[in-house]
Amino acid sequence: MTTFPTRWGSPLLAAAFTATLALPCTTAQANDELARLSSQEGQWPMYGRDYANTHYSPLKQIGRGNVKNLKLAYTLQLGALRSNESTPIVVGDMLYVSSSWGPKTVFALDAATGAIRWRYEPDLPGDTMQYGCCDVVNRGVSYGDGRIYVGRLDGHLVALDAKTGEELWDTKVVDYKQGAVITSPPLVVKNMVVTGFGGGEYGVRGALSAYDAKTGKQLWNTFTTAGEGEPGNDSWKGDSWKNGGGAAWLIGSYDAKTNTIFYGTSNPSPWNNALRGPDSSDYGQFTNLYTSSTVAFDADTGRIKWWLQGTPYDAWDFDGVNEAVLADLKIDGSTRPVMMKADRNGFFYVAERNSGKLISAQPFVPTNWATGIDLATARPIEVPAKRPRTGHAASDICPNLLGGKNWQPMSFDPNTQLVYIPANNVCMDMAATEVQYKKGTMYLGKEFPAKPGPGDYLGELVAWDPVKQRKAWGLKESTPFNGGTLSTGGGLVFAGNNGGLFRALDAKTGEVLWRMNLGSGIGAGPMTFTAGGKQYVAVVVGRTASIPAFLGDLGKTMLSTPEGGALFVFSL
């Protein structure tokens, strides 16, 4: 089944590459249940708490006036060191959290006491680590219709009984030995479980797939690079699309009103852009669709409705997977449904979420590879000297390939109307090298020594006004790659950093109101919930291990804390 997306401001241009194996039924049990759960203040039923990925909770039992009294309620050792990045979920009176290493373990806990109800310990192949570009991470699990869904490093998606942990089905999504691993929780919509996979650094062909929630049978699969004979294929040089990347490896969002799923897509493969196009800022048609983009999919069929490509013909590894946060903002006197994204390329995008039409885009970190974004075409206005190409090594490119923001989640507070972004301030030099594709090995073709960004800081917690497109306040950090954020109805922002500090800040001013050192670097996004009428705040700790290697000597600043792996839960 071939389906045809539209690009705002353009004629019908390209096809979604959708192999529909069976049309999903129209019942919406899991969707209805998740919508109901996310409307209950004390629940946290999915990664971002709601389908809009806001990472916001209306709970206010813990607020600016009493957060100074926050103390440890319980802790759980996850049994796995190295790069623990999970955000727990809470459904009913149960808390579910996963560890790193594939995951090594999924725990179900009594949310009020931390008592273990069950644990799931899959038997994973011993060689998975070599096929994951960016460590043995797992960012959490998903829930729907009495089941817990887990994506694994071996490319499998499994369903567990939420009450007992019994494995109900196990489906192979992708061959992990090509460098395709699943590191993020799937998105549960209607009767479907939707997942992508990683592998943009290994030359995979990216795709997004939906599976029947009860059986694990594939319902649709949409490739995110255009194959031979398909519209959009001419955006690729030769057959480079076959190993073109564009993997949807992070987190999806969903708009029930339009039945639209939103996913970001990764960098194209290889990083050496000469293999994918004209090796120039004057790239014309060679945009390498749909890489480094936000893509809107019809939930029932996988058809691509529209896309917004942040970095066409990417040469910098400005991976476009960062989450789409959905909100209604008052812009120019009218309330508009928008999609917001803090892109790796350093620009904060606000777009119409029904069409993808760009409303505004401004840099939220020091950015010099482009002078701006052309709102008429949505294309960056490149500085040609900053594009590395054959025979030209580019210097002092900002931001670095870590991006202005990496995977760590931002949050949106509907009360302050601010977005809270864990931002990076790192730059780089970059030069092209020769590269050939070999299954299961890195497919890069670039050298990329890192440099500190301007100023005396390497990271910043940025409170950003998405309407005025400017910073409201910021908290500077001594290292990049700091933790995700949580916003609450108590007027607070919770965020950890790479030095192990977990903090509560005043959402309006940025004043630090409470802090505690948890012993290892924090990357995961915190969450909050109620149990027995009492509000708790939870965060997973365990610093990154492999990312510092991408930054050379500068990355050593991120290794000051020991590796860890624990869940900490706090209450008044």
Protein Blocks (a to p, Z undefined) as FASTA:
>chain_A
ZZddddehiacfbdcddddfbdcdfbfklmmmmmmmmmpmkbcfbfnopanonopafbfk
bcfklmmmgccfbdcdehigehiabdcddehjbccdddehhiabdcdddfknopafbdcd
ddddfklmmmpfnbjadebdcdeehiacdddfkopacdddfklopafbdcdfbdfknopa
cfbdcddehjbccdddehklnopacddddddfklopafbdcdfbdcehiahklmpghjll
mmngjpafbbcdddfklopacddddddddfblmlnmnopablojmnopaehiacdddfkl
opafbdcdfbghiaklpafkbccddddddeehiacdddddddfkopacdddfknopafbd
cdfbdcfkbgbdcfklopacddfklpccehiacehiacdfkojbdfbdcdddfklopacd
dddddddddddddddddehiacehpacddcddedjdfbdcddddfklopafbdcddfbeh
iacddddfkopacdddfkopacdddfknopafbdcdehiacfbdcddddeehiacdddde
dddfklmmmnommlmmmmmpccddddddddZZ
